[in-house]
């Protein structure tokens, strides 16, 4: 059987709605990017986070591409 993956924000949103409905006020990632705490929440629930849509991955890719362009083509 294939392992299911979920967008972390979908599950986190659902969990936070339930907590807010119970009168709680959860905070996630209060010290920075909430992506990793959200992914950790999913792992604690036994769900493998899907990296698709993770802004950190997009930023890292853009940075790597910029470095490669500079290396091969010089500053533009």
Buried (B, 14 or more C-beta within 10 A) or exposed (E): EEEEEBBBBEBBEEBBEEEEEEEEEEEBEEEEEBBBBBBEBBEEEEBEBBEEEBEEEEEEEEEEEEEEEEEEEEEE
